[in-house]
Amino acid sequence: MLSSAQQQHQQPFSFPREYFFPPFFTRQTNLTTHHAQLVKWSALVLAYCRHHRIFKLFLSYSGAVAPIYSSSTTPSKTPTDQQDPSEPGELFNNRKINRRLSLADIREVIDFLRKDGRAEYIYKSNGTTTTNMDTTAAPPPDGGGDVVWIFWRTPEEWAAVIEAWVEETGQRGSVLTLYELTQGEATRGTEFHGLDSDLLQKALATVVKRGKAQIFGQEDSQGVKFF
Amino acid sequence: MFLKNIDLTTALRPSYLPDEDLLFVQDNVGLYEGKYKLPNHQNGQVYLTSHRICYVDKAEPRRHSVAIDLKDVERYEFYAGFLKSSAKITLIPKASKRSSLQSRSPGLGSIPSRSGNGTPITSSQRTDSPYRAPSVEQPSASTATWVCTICSFSNPVPSNFDPSTATAHTPLPPCLACGIKPTLAHVLKATISNATSRQPGGGGSGQPALYTPLPIRPRPLSELSAAQVNTTPPPQAVSDNSTPRPSSDPDASFECPRCTFLNHPSLLSCEICGAPLISHDLPSQLTQSSSSQSGRRTEADSPGPFLNPSLSSISSQGVDSNTAAENVKLSFRGGGDKIFYERLKGSMTQRKWLLHGAPPIPKSSPRSDDSLPTATGTMGNDPSLPAGGGDRTNRRAGIAGLEHRNKTMRRNNELVIGSAFEDLEALMASAKEIVALAENFARQVKTGSGPGGNENAALLAESASQLGLIATKDIVGNSSSGGGDSLYLSELARTLAEFLSDDARGVLKRAGGIMSLVDLWAVFNRARGGVELVSPADFEKAANLWEKLGLPVRLRTFKSGVKVVQGSDRTDEHTVKALLGWLRDLHEIPPDLEGTERAVTWDWRMFGRGVTARDAAERFGWSIGVAEEELEMAEEKGVLCREESIEGLTFWENFIDTGEGKRYKKETESERITRALKESGFL
């Protein structure tokens, strides 16, 4: 069975021109150029993550970056990563021209994204967001601050998408499990199908905050009800 | 005109004639013509050279700069200044100049005859003061004499002896009494001291009229050159101020210029001391012309001051407005007058301008070597004679002959140099020869060795041409405006600018139009040939003056503090354009990764390739440091971007910033506002 993510996955991501420009991987000293560089990089990161439906980025030690899929609930996706060996670390490491972005520069890009509200560090100490991290594939032991949310859609935006779907399908007032939302047959074809559960929690939390929904249940069998 | 317009160099200094040497520079000088200040010529720098006095206006140098040829200067006088009036030097032009100048009243051309009141040129004057004339004449009319070091007999300097052209090979007659030959330096000194001792007497003495030299020389140059060739009255040629002293009055006795014995007028040499009695009969043509001039002159001029006290008193008192209009005065408002006067005196004595037209240095025949040390000069040593003898000894065949010739030539050179340094005066006299020798050496070096030799030769030739052409601290007078060095510095700045913009030398061009200040300092000091080196501090100060003086070079300071020198027309935009053009060209040429096994991985047709500072240095002829700075400057302007890789830092065309960066400023501004709002608690 192929998820929508996997379907998208099949056509390769078309990198922008700059990606093949060697100086793009060097931090520019000219402030204006540097700003342009950051803008381009963050656009690239967002586009890349959107294309591959990456919600968490893992900034590895070496500067190579492994995209982390929302695989906690669908472990079957990990093999698909391994099927495509070029993909992990591809984003910040252009093998074709043999250039890579250093970790410090990656962090700078992430910081730039954070200013825009398009990224957020996932701290290990923060138990609420990293509950499922231990189960994800191959995080190095000292991954604190190494994993980043990439909000190519912010939690608010996700919430709006889900709300719209609930409205559309007339399920307002009924209780939906979170599993049902992201993995259920009914949501197949929607954008939030296969959404990272932590991100879903974040998104739903914003709705709850607004008083438009309520979350019930235990850790692994939560349900949500939209008003 | 007495005052001529002159050409200025790029550095707004007078462009010198081939053999011209700069002697002195003084700023804050004004020009007067007669009593009146010349408009637009009131504040400028005066350059005293061996040939001219150049005035370069400070405000409008291109329009109001003039020069006076020293050869046109009859006399010069010094006025020390009194109370508020500054020290002045008055330059009185020669007769021919003046008469040609005053076209409207040709009678004025006879001013010399008036000034020469003591000179019995015209009959009227002669009858006026027949007895006065000799007493006036006495000090000036005497020919130069040299006192024999052996028997202390005072010998006349030979007629064809010209101190400015005399060399060690000039034949000198032996002492008339004891027959010992004098040394060249000895005779030179005698001639020069004779010439100098008379000149200052004219202006400075209490009775100027009595000691004024009376140079009646309507055709000064032609006559002089003629005298060199002719065997006319000998002493005439020796010093140009020695005046023909005609006394056609048969009754008048002729006073010997040397021993003052009153000889019979028909005698040609003194009865007592044997000194030649000169100018007995002037050419009738000359006498006539001057008498006719004087006739007209009485009409044009006021008859009163006919027997004028002196020219200087006229000009200073303004009695005679005509002469007043003739004189040019330099008013030294900023001091420096005394040194200027001294140097002017020197250059008037040396009369370097004669050198210009002088015959080439006589090729010394090997035979004359033997007679060289004891200055040549018996009658048999006439330069025309020994040619055959020289040839004879020279006629050796083959390599031995060549070797011999080389050897003799070397010995000859040695002697020339040796004798040149014997005495300073002698050195000055043989300066031309020495320069020729230096050039000769340069040529030998050039032909002698390979590429390294060429550099040496250029250096040597450079140093030869540099002799004296550069402002040194003692050339430049004290500055009026505060710190004593400022005139020196501005002169140095000008010299530097000339040095840089000199096309023949092409210092800047060779360095790709830009060179670091340190490099320039080294090159410049090397070009000075090891003398009068410039200290780094002075050098930097001078370089900082370029902009202020409006010179065609500029000093640029890079971000890193590196100072470079550049033509002022070369701006950053130029450099950037050149860099970009080059990088665009690289889109067409596949990058050459020689030695590396890696293939070109990027799309070089789209991006070109990265260039290192070394590449840029090679491409534009810059030094590496300059190339680095230029590339960083272009990066700073956002035209280039950098790449740091294992090969080092390379620069690329900026494909990163394609418009995004432009929003940067705006965004930072809004960011700043939001931050400020956040901090103040509104958000």
Boltz contact constraints between the chains, C-beta under 6 A:
constraints:
  - contact:
      token1: [A, 20]
      token2: [B, 602]
      max_distance: 6.0
  - contact:
      token1: [A, 20]
      token2: [B, 603]
      max_distance: 6.0
  - contact:
      token1: [A, 21]
      token2: [B, 607]
      max_distance: 6.0
  - contact:
      token1: [A, 21]
      token2: [B, 655]
      max_distance: 6.0
  - contact:
      token1: [A, 22]
      token2: [B, 602]
      max_distance: 6.0
  - contact:
      token1: [A, 22]
      token2: [B, 643]
      max_distance: 6.0
  - contact:
      token1: [A, 23]
      token2: [B, 641]
      max_distance: 6.0
  - contact:
      token1: [A, 23]
      token2: [B, 643]
      max_distance: 6.0
  - contact:
      token1: [A, 23]
      token2: [B, 652]
      max_distance: 6.0
  - contact:
      token1: [A, 24]
      token2: [B, 656]
      max_distance: 6.0
  - contact:
      token1: [A, 26]
      token2: [B, 642]
      max_distance: 6.0
  - contact:
      token1: [A, 26]
      token2: [B, 643]
      max_distance: 6.0
  - contact:
      token1: [A, 26]
      token2: [B, 644]
      max_distance: 6.0
  - contact:
      token1: [A, 28]
      token2: [B, 641]
      max_distance: 6.0
  - contact:
      token1: [A, 30]
      token2: [B, 635]
      max_distance: 6.0
  - contact:
      token1: [A, 30]
      token2: [B, 636]
      max_distance: 6.0
  - contact:
      token1: [A, 30]
      token2: [B, 638]
      max_distance: 6.0
  - contact:
      token1: [A, 32]
      token2: [B, 638]
      max_distance: 6.0
  - contact:
      token1: [A, 32]
      token2: [B, 661]
      max_distance: 6.0
  - contact:
      token1: [A, 32]
      token2: [B, 664]
      max_distance: 6.0
  - contact:
      token1: [A, 33]
      token2: [B, 638]
      max_distance: 6.0
  - contact:
      token1: [A, 33]
      token2: [B, 641]
      max_distance: 6.0
  - contact:
      token1: [A, 33]
      token2: [B, 656]
      max_distance: 6.0
  - contact:
      token1: [A, 33]
      token2: [B, 657]
      max_distance: 6.0
  - contact:
      token1: [A, 33]
      token2: [B, 661]
      max_distance: 6.0
  - contact:
      token1: [A, 35]
      token2: [B, 661]
      max_distance: 6.0
  - contact:
      token1: [A, 35]
      token2: [B, 664]
      max_distance: 6.0
  - contact:
      token1: [A, 36]
      token2: [B, 656]
      max_distance: 6.0
  - contact:
      token1: [A, 36]
      token2: [B, 657]
      max_distance: 6.0
  - contact:
      token1: [A, 36]
      token2: [B, 660]
      max_distance: 6.0
  - contact:
      token1: [A, 36]
      token2: [B, 661]
      max_distance: 6.0
  - contact:
      token1: [A, 37]
      token2: [B, 656]
      max_distance: 6.0
  - contact:
      token1: [A, 39]
      token2: [B, 660]
      max_distance: 6.0
  - contact:
      token1: [A, 96]
      token2: [B, 601]
      max_distance: 6.0
  - contact:
      token1: [A, 97]
      token2: [B, 601]
      max_distance: 6.0
  - contact:
      token1: [A, 97]
      token2: [B, 602]
      max_distance: 6.0
  - contact:
      token1: [A, 98]
      token2: [B, 601]
      max_distance: 6.0
